[in-house]
Amino acid sequence: MTTMARTSSPMRRMFDRLDFAPRPRDAKLAGALAAWSRLRASRVAPELPMHDEAFGPGIAVFIRAAQSRDYILKRYDSDLADLIGGLGPGSALSVAPKRRRAARLRRLFDLVVDKGEPVLASFTSDERGEDAATIDLLAAPVADAEGRVCGALMAYQARRSTRGEPHPPGSPFARVRPVLFSLGGSQALAAAIAKRLDVDVAAHEERDFEDGEHKIRPLFGVRNRDVYVLANLVSSPGQSVNDKLCKLLFFIGALKQSAAQRVTLIAPYLCYSRKERQTKPRDPVGTRCLAQLLEAVGVDCVVTVTAHDLAAFQNAFRCSAEHLDTHALFAQALKGRLSGRRVAVVSPDPGGEKRAELFRQALERALVAPVDKALVDKTRSLGKVTGQMFAGDVEGRTAIVLDDMISTGGTMARAAAACRAHGAAEVIAIATHGLFVDGGKAVLSAEAIDEIWVTDSLLLPAALVEAAARGRVRLVPIDALLAAAIERFHAGGSINELLEHESIS
């Protein structure tokens, strides 16, 4: 459990993260923790002297000095030169050349000796002349012959980006990393984004009380930080969309109350976006109500992917609202599949005609070949769908039916059947968001549909996972798009340039 909330203010200022009961991701730190646990056996801490062969390289042992608030290096490790500068065996930590890092170590060792538990800590290096890097430290208690904790064993690992320098050394992204949280079952997508950004998904706490109320709070210090909250705003087993929305509102409020400099909500699928206007007397305008709720708790920016109605999304918010589309992602993913074929992009209803046209243009650029278009008429009233008109030529072509989402799949199945009736050779259904509220039964049973392509913005139900294994359903990842967008939001880059790129990786 992350323990930043239970530590003193000076400790929170010195470290980005403090975890008791640590689970290091790095193999070196995990190996050191495993060796320490084996040597400890049933005691509070392993006794000195410890067998060096139990540990690999990169391990140091410090013993608390007898007459001063200091620590003496007992086990020498040459790797320490990178962390705190050259320090020989028997030397005091206070004389280490890199004094700021040595001060961090002393405070960390004090905590370990006081608590008698191993701690995993992280801090961002900010020493003059150094590249930005995150230092992960594992500190675990060691005991004297009488079993009293007298010092700490320490291992560390520096993490830097392995993908090259994404920003100039003086850019905001290079100096201070963004903070990423994951809510509502978005852990898999958040982990993929975090890996691309070379950050960790920040910890938070959620509690559901017996009466149905919720508590949620960050367990990571966010004061003056640029915070991004990835939220999966769709119902899932055990949590309705209203539960997730309520928790999200409380969480954003807690971030603002904790002095976050900026809070950006990244909701690839934005709930309540299908009721963007009044179609019946006294209808609520759900999109605007949602915007007012988010603005009330202090959100600074809302980001979504393939909004149901782009104009409604952009006009609903008074805070910053950013829209990302998946045209380039789908076009590149389909490029090899459609090479040499005659293709037509089909909008399943008049409301999606502009979206289909923009995708058609992106697909033409990717294929370097003309792409036709078609339109299926659709009118929905009181839950009933009508409309028989079909405009465009799909005969002998691969018809790509494009929509923003697949809910029950009825709209897709209806449009696919119309394409087949007008001579389409095959039909591919494409949507950014796969809700599949009935488990995908309707769309999977539609004989007119040959393949279904969706992004991984939402988790697939079990039936769709099995279909994906057979190749009937294809997943297009969006982690690269979202990670690149976060980099630009954080460092001041251009979103338009990002969306105009034919390839995002």
N, C-alpha and C positions, 0 to 999 in steps of 0.2 A: 504494500500500500504506500502510495506517495505521502510523505510526511511534511511537505513544505508548510502546510497550514498550521502544523503544531510546533514549528521552530521559531526562534526569535527573529526579529527584524534584521539584525546584522547578518545572520546566517542566510536569510532569504536574499539579501543583497549580494552575498558572495557567491551563491550557487543558483543555477537554473533549476536544479532538481535534487531532491534528497529522498531516497527510498530505503526503508527498512524491509526486511524479507526480500532482498533484491533478486531479480532474475535477469542477469546480464545477457544481452544479445551477442556481445563480442566474445569470440571463442577464448581469447586470452583471459578475460576477466571471469568467464564462466568456469574455465579450468582452475583458476586460482581459488574461486569460491568452493568448488568441489573438493580440492585438495585440503583446504582449511576445514571443511565439514568432516572429512574423513579423519583428520588428525584430532579434531575436537572430541570425537566420540560422544560420550554422554556428559562431558564437562561444559562449563560456560565458555571456555576458550582453550585452545591447545597450549601446552606448556612449552616454555623455552628450555633448552635449545630444540628447534624443530629440524627435521631431516630435510636438507636442501633438495634431495632428489625427489621429494614429494611435489615440488613446484617446478614449473618451467622458468625460462628467463623472464626478466621484467618484474621480479618480486623484490620488495624491500621491507625491512622490519625496523620500526622505530620504537624506542623505549623511553618512557617519560623520565625526564631528568629529576634527580633527587631534590635539588634545592631551588629550582626555578621552573617557571611555566614554559618549558621547552621540551624538545624530544631529541634523542641521540640516535644516530643511524647505527644500527647493530649489524645488519646484513647489507653489504655493499652491492650496488647494482649500477652498472655503467649507463643503463638507460635513463637513470635519473638526471643525467646532464641535460637532456632535452626538456625535462619537466621543470627542474628547479636550479639547474646549473651544476657544475662539478662539486661533489661533496664526498669526501672520503669516509671510511668507517671510523666510528668514534666521534665524528663531527656533530655539532649541534645544528638542528634545523634552522635556527635563527641566523646562522652565518651563510646560508645558501645564497648564491648570487641573485637568483630571481626571487626577490623578497615578497612580492605580492602573492605569487603562487605558494611560497613557503608559508605565508600567513594563512592562506586558505587551508593548506594541509594541517597546520596546527589546530585550527578551529575544528576541522573534521575529525582529527584524532581525539580531541577533547570530547566530542560528541560520542565517538565510539567507546572510549574508555568509560565515560559516564553511563551510557546505556548498556554496555556489554553485548551489543548486537552488531552484525555487519551492516554496512551502509553503502549504497551505490549513489554516487553524487556526480553531477555534471556541471560544468561551467564553460562559458564562452571566453576564449582567450582574447584579451584586449590590450596586451602589452605592446608598447610602441615598436613599430618595425616588423611585427609578425603578421602573417596571414591569418584571417579569421579561421578559427577551428574550435571544435568542441572537445573538451577533455573529459573523458569518463574515468572516474576513480572508484575503485572498490577498496574499502577499508574494513578490516575485520579485527576483533580484539585478540590479543595474545596474553597469556598469564605467566606469572612467575612460578617457582617451585611450590609455593604454598597455595596456588590456585587463584591468586588475586590478579585481576586484570591490570596489566602494567604498561601496555603499549598497543601498537596496531601494526598489522601486516597490511601492505598497500600494493596494489597493482593499478596500472593506468593504461589508457589507450587514447590517442588523439585521432579524431575523425575529421577528415577533410573531404570535399567533393571529389569524386573520381571521374566526373564527366567534363572536366575542363573548367575554365573560368567563365561562368555564365554572365557575370557583370564585371565592370571595371573595379579595381581594388577599392576605390573610394565610394562605391555606390552604397545606398542604404541596405541592399540585400547582402552585400559582403560584410557590412559592419554588424548588423543585428538581424538575426533570423526571424522570420514570421513564426507565429504560434498557431498550431493547427489542432483543433478539437474535432472529435467524431461523435455524432449523436444519432439515435434512432436506427441502429443496425447498419450503419455505413462503414463499419470497421475495415472491411476488405478493400473498398475503394480508397478510404483514407490512408491505409497502409501503403498502397501503391503510389498515391500522391506524395506521401511523406518520403518514400524512398527516392523518388525523383528530385524532391527538394532538398534531400539530405538533412531532414529534420526528424524528430520523433513525434508521434501523435501524443499530445499532452494528456495527462491523466485528469479524470474528473470523477465525481461521486454522484450516484443516483440512488435514491431510496423511495420505495413505494410504501405508504402507510396503510394500515388496516382499513381505514375509512375511504381509501381511494385517492387521497391527496399525495402530492409528490414533493420531494426535495431534490435539488440538483445544484452542484456547485463545482467550480474548477478547483483542482488540486495543484495547480501550477501558477506561479506568480505572473501576473499579466500587466502590472503597473507600467504604463508608458510603452506598451508593446502593441504591435500590429497583429490582431487576432483574426483567425479565419475559422468559422464553425461550419463543418460539413454536416448536413442534416438530410436524412432519408425521410421525407414527409409523405409516407404512404402507409396504410394500415398493414400490420404484420401480425402473426400469431401472438396473442397476449398483449398487444398494444394497438389501440386504434390510432388513426391519424390525429384525432383530437388530443389523445394522451401525449403524443409526440410533439404536437404544436404547443401544448401547455408547458411541457418541460423546456422546449426551445425558448419560449418567451421568458420563463424564469431564468434560464441559463444566460441569455443575453443580458438581462437585467443584472445578474450577479457579476458578469464581466465588466459592465459599465460601472457598477458600484465598486469594483475592485480596481478602478482607475485605468482600465485598458484604453490606450490612446485611440484605437479605431477597431471597430468590430464589423467584420464582413460576413454575412450569411451566404454560404454557397449551398443552394438547394437545387440540384440538377433537375429534380421534378418538384415543382412548386404546387402545393395542394390548393384546392379551392380556386384554381385558375380557369375552370370551365364555365363558371358563372360570372362572366365579365361584363354582362349587360342585362338589362331588364327585357325579358321576352314575354312576360305575363304581368298583369297589374300587381303592384306591390311586391314584386320580386326583389330579393336582396342582391346587391352587386358584390359578390363574394370576394373578388379580387381586391376591390377597394377596402373592404372591411379587414381583410388580411393585412393589407399595407398599413392601415391605421394601427393595428395591433403591434406590428413589428416596429413601426416608428415610435410608438408610445413607450416601448422599453429601451429605446435608444440605439437601434441598429443604424450603422452609418452607411452601409451599402448592401444591396441584395443582388446576388448573381444567380441566374438560372440558365438552363440549357434547353433550347427549343421550346420557347413559351407557347402555350396553346393559342394565344392571340397576342402578338408582339405589340401592337398599338395599345391594347388594354394594359399590358404589363408596364410599358413605358409611361403611360399616363396615370397609373394608379398610385405610384410612389412619389413622395415629395423628397425623400432621401435619394441618394445615387442608386440607379438601377442599371445593371449591366447584363446584356444578353449574349450568350454564346450559342452558335449553331454548329451542327454536325455535318454540314454539307461536304466539306473537304474530307472529313473522316470516312464517310460512307463512299464517296466517289473513289478515293484511293483504295478502300477495301474491296470495292466491286470491279476495279479496273481490270484485273486479270480474269475475273469471272465473265466479264461481258466483252472481252476483246474479240473483234471480228463479227459481232452479232448486231443485228438491227434492234434498237432499243427505243422504248417510249416510257416517259415518266407520267404517271397517272395520279391525279388528285382525287381522293375518294369522296370529296364534297367541295362545294364552291368556296367555303371558308379557308380551305388549304391551298387554293390555287396559286397564290403568291409564293408560298413556301415551296410548292412543287416546281415552280418556274425557276427559283433561285437554285434549287438542287439540280434541275435540268442543265442550267448553265455550267455549274461546277462539274457535272458529269461529262458534258461536252469537252471541257478543257482537259479533263483527265483522259478521256478516250481519244481525243483529237479526231472526233467524228461527230456528225450530226446526230442529235437525239430528239425524237418527236415527243409530243405531249398529248394528253387526253384528260377529260374531266367527266366524273360521274356525278349526276345530280343527287342531292340528298336533302330531305326536309324532316326534321324531328319535331314532334308535338305530342305531349302527354305520353312519352315513352315509345311512340310508334314512329317508324321510319318509312318515308315514302319518297317517290321520285324515280322516274324511269329514263330520263334523258341521258344519253351518252354522246359526248363530243370528242372527236379526234380519231386517229387511225392507229390501231394496234395490231392489225392483221399480220401474222407471220413474225411478229416482234416479241422480244422479251419485255413484258410489261412490268414496270416497277411501280407498285402502289406505295406512295409515300404519305405518312401521317406523323403527327407529333407523338402519338401514343397508341398503344393497343390496350384497351380496357377489357371488354368481353371478347373482342375480336369480331363482333358482328359487322361493323363498318368495313373492315378489311375483307371479310368473307364475301360480303355483298359486292364490293368493288371488284374483287378477283373474279367472281362469277360473271359480272358484266364484261370484263376483259376477255374471258374465255368465250363468251357468247359472241363477241365481235372478232374472234379469230386470233387471239393472242397465242403464241407458241408455248409460252410459259409465263408464270406469274411469280414475282418475288415481292413479298410484303416487307416494307421497311418502316421502322418507327424508332425514334430516339428512346422512348420510355416504354418498357414492357411491364404494364401493371398486371395483366393476366388475372383479373379478379376471380375468375372461375377456375383457376388452375391451368388455364390455357386450353380447356377442352374444345371450345367453339372454334378457335383458330386452328388447332391441330387437326380437327375433324373436317376442316374445309378442304375438299378434294381439289378445288380450283387453285389452291396455293401450293407452289412447289417448294419454296423456301421462305423462312422468316428470319429477318435480320434486325436485331435490336442492339443497343449499347448496354453496357453494364452499369448504367446509372441506378438501376434497381436490382434487387436480388431476384433470381428466377425461381419460380415454384418447381417442385420436384419433377413434375411431368415434363417441363421445358428443359430441365437439366438433362434428362434422359434423351429428349429429342435432340439436344445440342450434341450429345455424344454420338448420335447416329448421323449428324450432319444436316438434319432438317432445319435446325435453328442455329444461327450464327451470331456470335457475340463480337461486337466492335468495342474495344476498350476506350474509355474517355479520360483515363488518368493523365495521359500526356497533355491533353487539352487543358484540363483543370490546373495541372501543375504549372504549365506555361502561363496560364492566365494569372495565377497567384503571384508568380515572379514579376509579371508586369504590373499588377496592382501594387505590389510592395515596393518596386523600384522605379515606378513611374514610366513603364514602357507603353507601347501602343497595342491596344486590343484589336483595332482594325487590321493592323499588319499581321497579327497572329491569325485572325480568321481568313485573311487573304492567302496565307501560305497553302500551297497545294498538299504539302506533307507536314504533319506534326509528329515529332518523335522525341 
